[in-house]
Amino acid sequence: MLAIETWDLRYSYPAKGKSKEVQALKGINLLVSEGEIFGFLGPNGSGKTTLFKILSTLVAPPSGSASIFEHDLRTDADEARKLIGVVFQHPSLDKKLTVTENLRHHGNLYGMDGDSLKKNITRQLEVFGLADRRDEYVETLSGGLRRRVELAKALLTSPKLLILDEPSTGLDPSARRELWDAIVGLKKSAGLTVVVTTHLGDEGDRCDSLVIMNEGRVMSAGSPAKLKSLIGGDVIAIHCDAPEDLSEKIRDKFGAAPSVVAGAVRIELARGHEFIPKVVEAFPGQVRAVTLGKPALEDVFIRLTGKTLGSAELGRADG
């Protein structure tokens, strides 16, 4: 069964100080299977946050269609809302309440109370290793522990679909790994479907399937391995003082197809380790440093857009 299906999904909003509208989504088609971790990978301005808002039923799709477990989000959003748990990019916990109080109030909003709610709270606290923190105030917890509380709250109502918007924002590397271990564990233990937005390639690697998004469009889709196979070779980055000039010289001498990305000469080439000494020897004194690596999702994004995932459009409100 499909957990999510969208067809020609479009969304525009007024640009600040301009008469022209910003097209945040430009015809998004998605098929998300039940029981998988599905990622939306892209930088700021790619449309991820708008898509998150629609799938979490915060806004109705104005054009095209979107459904969650066959419930149309334009006409049947109330039923769809019963099936989802949501973790927002910005914390939604009340820091002046304890961990248990936050979960209890969330359960009350969904009509849960009594012994059933108490048991659900206890179960979620145990799942996320929070049992000994249940009476601590949220404001005293670390960022990683707060994220665990957010997950426990989102899963309190036993949703079929968990939607997370940039869930690792503000976390240190250790807390980020713990968060993703928990997400993968939920998928394996409970068969939960998870949808996550991220601008980090290594988080995309933790997904079963993903779409790469840029400027409101899906640029490519598939498993991480399938997407990285688009590169078809090693990735060489040459750091130098005049990248445009060196790029042209490499193209003329070796017939390669270099590009300049983030101030470095970038080349996709099979057996890259054999090519590097040739470049250094051909252009003595011009190469400051060279890196060689197997393709990553960041490289796929560069291949598709000519930009890095970190090249966020700072003026855009949408992620």
C-alpha positions as CSV (number, residue, x, y, z in Angstrom):
1,M,0.0,0.0,0.0
2,L,1.2,3.5,-0.7
3,A,1.7,5.7,2.4
4,I,1.9,8.9,0.3
5,E,0.9,9.7,-3.2
6,T,1.1,13.1,-4.9
7,W,0.4,14.2,-8.4
8,D,1.4,17.5,-10.1
9,L,1.5,19.1,-6.7
10,R,2.0,22.9,-7.0
11,Y,2.1,25.7,-4.5
12,S,2.9,29.4,-4.7
13,Y,3.0,32.2,-2.2
14,P,3.4,36.0,-2.4
15,A,7.0,37.3,-2.5
16,K,7.8,39.9,0.1
17,G,7.8,43.4,-1.5
18,K,7.1,42.0,-5.0
19,S,4.0,41.6,-7.1
20,K,5.2,38.3,-8.5
21,E,4.5,35.1,-6.6
22,V,7.2,32.5,-5.6
23,Q,6.6,29.0,-7.0
24,A,7.6,26.8,-4.1
25,L,6.4,23.6,-5.7
26,K,6.4,23.1,-9.5
27,G,4.5,19.8,-10.1
28,I,5.7,17.3,-7.6
29,N,4.9,13.6,-8.2
30,L,5.7,11.2,-5.3
31,L,5.0,7.5,-4.5
32,V,6.1,6.6,-0.9
33,S,5.6,2.9,0.0
34,E,4.4,1.8,3.4
35,G,7.1,0.8,5.8
36,E,10.1,2.7,4.2
37,I,12.2,5.7,5.3
38,F,11.7,8.2,2.5
39,G,13.8,11.4,2.3
40,F,13.4,14.8,0.7
41,L,17.0,16.0,0.1
42,G,17.8,19.6,-0.9
43,P,19.0,23.0,0.2
44,N,17.0,26.0,1.4
45,G,14.6,27.1,-1.3
46,S,14.2,23.7,-2.7
47,G,10.5,23.3,-1.6
48,K,11.1,20.8,1.2
49,T,9.4,22.8,3.9
50,T,6.3,23.6,1.8
51,L,6.0,19.9,1.0
52,F,6.3,19.1,4.7
53,K,3.5,21.6,5.5
54,I,1.2,20.0,3.0
55,L,1.9,16.4,4.1
56,S,1.5,17.3,7.8
57,T,-1.9,18.9,6.9
58,L,-0.8,22.4,8.0
59,V,-1.9,23.7,4.5
60,A,-4.2,22.2,1.9
61,P,-2.8,21.5,-1.6
62,P,-4.1,24.3,-3.8
63,S,-3.2,22.6,-7.0
64,G,-2.7,19.0,-7.9
65,S,-3.4,16.2,-5.5
66,A,-1.9,14.6,-2.3
67,S,-3.1,11.7,-0.2
68,I,-1.9,9.8,2.9
69,F,-3.0,6.2,3.0
70,E,-5.6,7.0,0.4
71,H,-7.1,10.0,2.3
72,D,-7.2,13.0,0.1
73,L,-5.5,15.9,1.9
74,R,-7.9,18.5,0.4
75,T,-11.2,16.7,1.3
76,D,-10.3,14.2,4.0
77,A,-7.5,15.9,6.0
78,D,-9.1,15.1,9.4
79,E,-8.9,11.3,8.7
80,A,-5.3,11.6,7.4
81,R,-4.3,13.6,10.5
82,K,-5.3,10.7,12.7
83,L,-2.6,8.6,11.0
84,I,0.4,10.9,11.3
85,G,2.9,12.0,13.9
86,V,4.9,15.1,13.3
87,V,8.2,16.4,14.5
88,F,8.8,20.0,13.5
89,Q,12.2,21.6,12.7
90,H,11.8,24.0,15.6
91,P,11.0,22.5,19.0
92,S,7.3,22.3,20.0
93,L,7.8,21.3,23.6
94,D,6.9,23.4,26.5
95,K,10.2,23.9,28.3
96,K,8.5,24.9,31.6
97,L,6.8,21.5,31.8
98,T,8.3,18.1,32.7
99,V,8.8,15.4,30.1
100,T,5.7,13.5,31.3
101,E,3.5,16.7,31.4
102,N,4.4,17.4,27.8
103,L,3.4,13.9,26.7
104,R,0.2,14.0,28.8
105,H,-1.0,17.3,27.4
106,H,-0.3,16.0,23.8
107,G,-2.3,12.9,24.5
108,N,-5.2,15.0,25.9
109,L,-5.4,16.9,22.7
110,Y,-6.0,13.6,20.9
111,G,-8.7,12.6,23.4
112,M,-6.5,10.2,25.3
113,D,-6.7,10.0,29.1
114,G,-6.7,7.6,32.1
115,D,-4.7,4.4,32.4
116,S,-4.5,4.0,28.7
117,L,-2.6,7.3,28.3
118,K,-0.4,6.5,31.3
119,K,0.6,3.2,29.8
120,N,1.3,4.8,26.4
121,I,3.5,7.5,28.0
122,T,5.4,4.8,30.0
123,R,6.0,2.8,26.9
124,Q,7.3,5.7,24.8
125,L,9.6,6.8,27.6
126,E,11.1,3.3,27.8
127,V,11.5,3.1,24.0
128,F,13.4,6.3,23.9
129,G,15.4,5.8,27.1
130,L,13.7,8.6,28.9
131,A,12.1,6.7,31.8
132,D,14.6,8.1,34.3
133,R,14.0,11.6,33.0
134,R,10.2,11.6,33.1
135,D,9.9,14.2,36.0
136,E,12.7,16.5,34.7
137,Y,11.8,19.8,33.2
138,V,12.4,20.0,29.4
139,E,14.5,23.2,29.8
140,T,17.1,21.2,31.7
141,L,17.6,18.6,29.0
142,S,20.2,18.5,26.3
143,G,19.3,19.0,22.6
144,G,19.5,15.3,21.9
145,L,17.2,14.4,24.8
146,R,14.7,17.0,23.8
147,R,14.6,15.5,20.3
148,R,13.9,12.1,21.9
149,V,11.0,13.7,23.8
150,E,9.7,15.1,20.5
151,L,9.8,11.7,18.9
152,A,8.1,10.1,21.9
153,K,5.3,12.8,21.7
154,A,4.8,12.3,18.0
155,L,4.5,8.5,18.4
156,L,2.2,8.6,21.5
157,T,-0.9,8.3,19.3
158,S,0.5,5.2,17.5
159,P,0.6,6.8,14.0
160,K,1.2,4.9,10.8
161,L,3.3,7.7,9.3
162,L,6.0,9.8,11.0
163,I,6.9,13.1,9.3
164,L,10.1,14.9,10.4
165,D,11.3,18.3,9.2
166,E,15.1,18.6,9.5
167,P,15.0,16.6,12.7
168,S,18.7,16.9,13.5
169,T,18.9,20.7,13.4
170,G,21.0,22.0,16.2
171,L,22.2,18.6,17.3
172,D,25.9,17.6,17.7
173,P,27.2,14.7,15.6
174,S,26.8,12.2,18.5
175,A,23.2,13.2,19.2
176,R,22.5,13.2,15.4
177,R,23.7,9.6,15.1
178,E,21.5,8.6,18.1
179,L,18.5,10.3,16.6
180,W,18.9,8.4,13.3
181,D,19.6,5.1,15.0
182,A,16.2,5.6,16.8
183,I,14.5,6.4,13.5
184,V,15.9,3.3,11.8
185,G,15.0,1.3,14.8
186,L,11.3,2.5,14.7
187,K,11.1,1.5,11.1
188,K,12.5,-2.0,11.8
189,S,10.6,-2.7,15.0
190,A,7.2,-1.2,14.3
191,G,7.0,-1.1,10.5
192,L,6.6,2.6,10.7
193,T,6.7,4.7,7.5
194,V,9.0,7.7,8.0
195,V,9.3,10.8,5.8
196,V,12.1,13.2,6.5
197,T,13.4,16.4,5.0
198,T,17.1,17.1,5.2
199,H,19.9,19.1,3.5
200,L,22.6,16.6,4.6
201,G,23.8,13.9,2.3
202,D,24.8,11.5,5.0
203,E,21.2,11.6,6.3
204,G,20.0,10.8,2.8
205,D,22.1,7.7,2.9
206,R,20.1,6.4,5.9
207,C,16.9,6.5,3.8
208,D,15.5,3.6,1.8
209,S,14.4,5.9,-1.0
210,L,14.6,9.6,-1.6
211,V,14.0,12.5,-4.0
212,I,16.6,15.2,-4.7
213,M,14.8,18.5,-4.8
214,N,15.9,21.9,-6.1
215,E,13.9,25.1,-6.7
216,G,10.5,23.4,-6.3
217,R,11.2,20.4,-8.5
218,V,12.2,16.8,-8.1
219,M,15.5,16.4,-9.9
220,S,15.9,12.7,-9.5
221,A,14.5,9.8,-7.3
222,G,15.6,6.4,-6.2
223,S,17.6,4.6,-3.6
224,P,20.9,6.2,-2.4
225,A,22.9,3.6,-4.3
226,K,20.9,4.1,-7.5
227,L,21.3,7.9,-7.3
228,K,25.0,7.7,-6.7
229,S,25.4,5.3,-9.7
230,L,24.6,8.4,-11.9
231,I,28.2,9.6,-11.2
232,G,29.8,6.5,-12.7
233,G,33.3,7.2,-11.4
234,D,35.5,8.8,-8.8
235,V,35.1,12.4,-7.8
236,I,38.2,14.6,-7.9
237,A,38.3,18.1,-6.3
238,I,41.4,20.2,-7.2
239,H,42.0,23.3,-5.0
240,C,44.0,26.0,-6.7
241,D,44.3,29.8,-6.9
242,A,42.7,30.2,-10.4
243,P,40.1,27.4,-10.7
244,E,38.5,28.7,-13.9
245,D,41.9,29.0,-15.7
246,L,43.0,25.5,-14.5
247,S,39.7,24.0,-15.4
248,E,40.1,25.2,-19.0
249,K,43.7,24.0,-19.2
250,I,42.7,20.5,-18.0
251,R,39.9,20.3,-20.5
252,D,42.3,21.3,-23.4
253,K,45.1,19.0,-22.4
254,F,43.2,15.8,-21.2
255,G,39.8,16.1,-22.9
256,A,38.2,15.8,-19.5
257,A,35.0,17.6,-18.5
258,P,35.8,19.6,-15.4
259,S,33.6,22.1,-13.7
260,V,34.2,24.7,-11.0
261,V,32.1,24.2,-7.9
262,A,32.6,26.1,-4.6
263,G,35.9,27.4,-5.8
264,A,37.5,24.1,-6.7
265,V,37.9,22.2,-10.0
266,R,35.7,19.2,-9.9
267,I,36.1,16.2,-12.2
268,E,34.1,12.9,-12.4
269,L,36.4,10.2,-13.7
270,A,36.9,6.5,-13.5
271,R,40.2,5.5,-11.9
272,G,40.7,8.9,-10.6
273,H,43.8,8.0,-8.6
274,E,45.7,7.5,-11.9
275,F,44.6,10.9,-13.2
276,I,45.7,13.0,-10.2
277,P,49.5,12.6,-10.7
278,K,49.1,13.5,-14.4
279,V,47.5,16.8,-13.4
280,V,50.0,17.7,-10.8
281,E,52.9,16.9,-13.2
282,A,51.3,18.8,-16.1
283,F,50.7,22.0,-14.1
284,P,53.5,22.3,-11.5
285,G,52.9,24.8,-8.8
286,Q,49.3,25.4,-9.7
287,V,47.7,22.7,-7.6
288,R,47.5,23.4,-3.8
289,A,45.5,20.3,-2.7
290,V,43.6,17.4,-4.2
291,T,40.9,15.2,-2.8
292,L,39.6,12.0,-4.2
293,G,36.5,10.1,-3.2
294,K,33.7,7.8,-4.2
295,P,30.4,9.4,-5.2
296,A,28.2,10.8,-2.4
297,L,24.7,12.2,-2.6
298,E,26.3,15.7,-2.4
299,D,28.0,14.8,-5.7
300,V,24.8,13.7,-7.3
301,F,23.2,17.1,-6.3
302,I,26.1,18.9,-7.9
303,R,25.8,16.8,-11.1
304,L,22.1,17.7,-11.3
305,T,22.2,21.4,-10.3
306,G,25.7,22.7,-10.5
307,K,25.4,23.7,-6.9
308,T,26.3,22.3,-3.5
309,L,23.7,21.3,-0.9
310,G,25.1,24.0,1.3
311,S,24.5,26.7,-1.2
312,A,21.3,27.8,0.6
313,E,19.3,30.7,-0.8
314,L,19.3,32.9,2.2
315,G,16.5,35.1,1.1
316,R,14.0,32.3,0.7
317,A,11.5,31.5,3.4
318,D,10.9,28.0,2.2
319,G,13.3,25.1,2.8
